[in-house]
Amino acid sequence: MAASGVLQAARCQIDFFGALVLAFICALGGGTLRDVLMGATPVFWLTDLRYLWIILGTSLLMIALVHKITPGKGIRERLLDIADAAGLALFAILGTQKALHYELVAPAAVVMGVVTGIAGGMIRDVLTPTTPFVMRGEIYAVAAILGAITYTLMRLISPEVTAMLLGMAVIFLLRLAAIIWQLKVPMLKFRE
């Protein structure tokens, strides 16, 4: 998610510091909101500084690499989409897992997983002149919901790692399919 924050910053021509801010918000926003909602305080990154170091390293690497990405052919936008899909898959499942660890009922754990997966990207998009993925017909939250449900059900019959990988695969593959084939959720609109 930090990578997608930097890529969004480059796309919107935001400065170095702004790119770091977007990277940190994108990577930490959903998990922070989840922890606050669940009462898991202090939030995860305040007690484990590895998160901050990983985000900083990823951000600096992406800032260095962003100048090497050739313009045209939609490569930059595709990289943002792929980085975001990978982050969504990982964070939605980790969020669901943490909620289940805190003994939330399965439906609430799925909601917390979705919040973990989508909130950071939504905050990133709100801070840039972009309508968040989740509000523009993208199969985004739907992918997170289906992946979190898959993980929650599979952990009942398979090892934890297998359930996690299957849940992440569902999310990532649904997002890629939506990107490649431009699949959308029907938009709400008034009849004319």
C-alpha positions in Angstrom: 0.0 0.0 0.0 2.9 2.3 0.6 4.0 1.8 -3.0 0.5 2.7 -4.2 0.6 5.9 -2.1 3.9 6.9 -3.8 2.6 6.0 -7.3 -0.6 8.1 -6.6 1.6 11.0 -5.5 3.6 10.8 -8.7 0.5 10.6 -10.8 -0.8 13.7 -9.1 2.6 15.5 -9.2 2.9 15.7 -5.4 6.3 16.6 -3.8 8.6 14.2 -2.0 7.2 14.9 1.5 3.6 14.6 0.2 4.5 11.2 -1.4 5.8 10.0 2.0 2.6 11.3 3.7 0.4 9.4 1.2 2.5 6.3 1.6 2.2 6.2 5.3 -1.5 7.1 5.3 -2.3 4.5 2.7 -0.3 1.8 4.5 -1.5 2.6 8.0 -4.9 4.2 7.7 -7.1 1.1 7.4 -5.4 -0.9 10.2 -5.4 2.2 12.5 -9.1 2.7 12.0 -9.7 -1.0 12.6 -7.7 -1.0 15.8 -9.5 2.1 17.1 -12.9 0.6 16.3 -12.0 -2.7 18.0 -10.4 -1.0 21.0 -7.0 -2.5 20.2 -4.9 0.3 21.6 -2.3 1.5 21.3 -2.7 0.8 17.5 -0.3 -1.7 16.0 2.3 0.6 14.5 2.8 2.5 17.7 4.2 -0.6 19.5 6.0 -2.3 16.5 8.2 0.1 14.7 9.0 -2.5 11.9 5.9 -1.2 10.1 7.3 2.3 9.9 10.7 1.1 8.7 9.1 -1.1 6.0 6.9 1.7 4.8 9.8 4.2 4.8 12.0 1.7 2.9 9.3 0.9 0.4 8.4 4.5 -0.1 12.0 5.6 -0.7 12.5 2.7 -3.2 9.4 3.6 -5.0 10.3 7.3 -5.1 13.7 6.3 -6.7 12.0 3.9 -9.2 9.1 6.2 -10.2 11.3 8.2 -12.5 12.4 5.0 -14.3 8.8 4.1 -15.3 8.3 4.9 -19.0 5.3 7.2 -19.7 2.6 6.0 -22.0 0.7 2.8 -22.6 -0.9 3.0 -19.1 2.0 1.4 -17.4 2.0 3.8 -14.4 -1.7 3.4 -13.9 -1.4 -0.4 -14.1 1.4 -0.5 -11.6 -0.8 1.6 -9.2 -3.7 -0.8 -9.8 -1.6 -3.9 -9.2 0.1 -2.5 -6.1 -3.2 -1.5 -4.7 -4.8 -4.9 -5.4 -1.9 -6.7 -3.7 -2.2 -4.4 -0.7 -6.0 -4.8 -0.5 -5.6 -8.6 -0.6 -3.0 -8.7 2.2 -4.6 -6.1 4.4 -8.1 -7.3 4.2 -7.1 -10.8 5.2 -4.8 -9.6 8.0 -7.5 -7.3 9.3 -10.0 -10.2 9.3 -7.5 -12.4 11.1 -6.8 -9.8 13.8 -10.6 -9.3 14.3 -11.1 -13.0 14.7 -8.2 -13.1 17.2 -10.0 -10.4 19.2 -13.0 -12.8 19.2 -15.3 -10.7 17.1 -18.1 -12.7 15.5 -17.4 -13.7 11.9 -19.6 -11.1 10.2 -18.0 -8.3 12.2 -14.5 -9.7 11.5 -15.2 -9.6 7.8 -16.3 -5.9 8.1 -13.1 -5.1 10.1 -11.1 -6.9 7.3 -12.8 -4.8 4.6 -12.1 -1.6 6.7 -8.5 -2.6 7.0 -8.2 -3.2 3.3 -10.0 -0.2 1.9 -9.8 2.7 4.4 -6.1 3.6 3.7 -6.6 3.8 0.0 -9.8 5.8 0.5 -7.9 8.3 2.6 -5.1 8.4 0.0 -7.7 9.1 -2.8 -9.5 11.8 -0.8 -6.2 13.6 -0.2 -5.6 13.7 -4.0 -8.0 14.8 -6.6 -9.3 11.3 -7.1 -12.6 9.6 -6.4 -11.9 6.6 -4.2 -11.9 3.2 -6.0 -14.6 2.0 -3.7 -17.0 4.8 -4.8 -16.6 4.7 -8.5 -18.0 1.3 -9.5 -14.8 -0.6 -9.1 -15.0 -4.2 -7.9 -12.9 -3.3 -4.8 -14.9 -3.6 -1.6 -16.8 -6.5 -3.1 -13.5 -8.3 -3.7 -12.4 -7.6 -0.1 -15.7 -8.9 1.2 -15.6 -12.1 -0.8 -12.0 -12.7 0.1 -12.6 -12.1 3.8 -15.6 -14.5 3.7 -13.5 -17.1 1.9 -10.7 -16.8 4.5 -13.2 -17.0 7.4 -14.9 -20.1 6.1 -11.7 -21.9 4.9 -10.0 -21.5 8.3 -12.7 -23.8 9.7 -11.6 -26.6 7.4 -8.0 -26.0 6.4 -4.8 -24.8 8.0 -4.5 -21.0 8.7 -1.9 -20.3 6.1 -4.0 -22.1 3.4 -7.1 -20.1 4.4 -5.1 -16.9 4.3 -3.6 -17.6 0.8 -7.0 -18.6 -0.6 -8.6 -15.4 0.8 -5.8 -13.2 -0.6 -6.0 -15.0 -4.0 -9.7 -14.4 -4.2 -9.3 -10.7 -3.6 -6.2 -10.2 -5.9 -7.6 -12.2 -8.8 -11.0 -10.5 -8.6 -9.3 -7.1 -8.7 -7.1 -8.1 -11.6 -10.1 -9.5 -13.5 -12.0 -6.3 -12.8 -9.0 -4.2 -14.0 -8.3 -6.3 -17.2 -11.9 -6.7 -18.3 -13.2 -3.4 -16.8 -15.8 -5.1 -14.7 -17.8 -2.7 -12.6 -20.4 -2.7 -9.9 -23.7 -1.1 -11.2 -23.8 2.6 -10.4 -26.6 4.2 -8.5 -28.4 6.9 -10.5 -31.7 8.6 -10.9 -33.9 7.6 -13.8 -34.0 10.3 -16.5 
